[in-house]
Amino acid sequence: MSQTRLVIAIDGPSGSGKSSTAREVARRLSLGYLDTGAMYRAVTVAFLDSGVDPADTAAVIAATTGADIEISLDPDAHWVRVNGREVTAEIREPRTSANVSAVATIPECRADLVRRQRALMDSDPRGVVAEGRDVTTVVYPDADVRILLTASEVERLARRGSELAGQVSEADLRDQVLRRDADDSLLVNFTQAADGVHHLDTSELSFTHVVDVVLALVDEVRA
């Protein structure tokens, strides 16, 4: 492994803790941080802005692959822009969440975003901690450290519900977490660790413990 550059890939379902863990590990190691899910959400905003019907696959592909995406790799100053417009808050809104599967389940859209994600990860000379659903297996299977975080359904719903702080109904919460996982699992396996990927069930672990485990894995490959 390169002594001057480090790439860490973290995958997992919604609510498994991958985003908060990846961001904190990036801070601790002074690396870039990439939320690949934010890119799916960003291009979702792009096709919604263009008035495209989510059921019109060809139009969704055209609107998303043609979108200009800018995303920060700074774990302490995260922002996203689409076609020059600031969308950092908008990508987390219910409208975006309800439509993101229209992008995530189209192979052509995924291939385009994978290409962009790999390029972004390669652009930071320090290295990057990237998180998503297929970073360990598709985007960057040659990452120095590859980890799959999972958690029980009950725990994942509780965590996401806490994050949203009553902004959505229980039915919408289950839709955002469970239905999206089911949709995405049609194309990507993010519940079982691939060969060479470390699996960590975070259901009963503290955030600090999870971060410490990831850092210990980094220490192993650096030894």
Sequence and secondary structure as in RCSB ss.txt:
>XXXX:A:sequence
MSQTRLVIAIDGPSGSGKSSTAREVARRLSLGYLDTGAMYRAVTVAFLDSGVDPADTAAVIAATTGADIEISLDP
DAHWVRVNGREVTAEIREPRTSANVSAVATIPECRADLVRRQRALMDSDPRGVVAEGRDVTTVVYPDADVRILLT
ASEVERLARRGSELAGQVSEADLRDQVLRRDADDSLLVNFTQAADGVHHLDTSELSFTHVVDVVLALVDEVRA
>XXXX:A:secstr
  SS EEEEEE  TTSSHHHHHHHHHHHHT EEEEHHHHHHHHHHHHHHTT  TT HHHHHHHHHT  EEE   T
TS  EEETTEE TTGGGSHHHHHHTHHHHT HHHHHHHHHHHHHHHHH TTEEEEEESSIIIII TT SEEEEEE
  HHHHHHHHHHHHTTSS HHHHHIIIIIHHHHHTTT   SS  TT EEEE TT  HHHHHHHHHHHHHHHH 
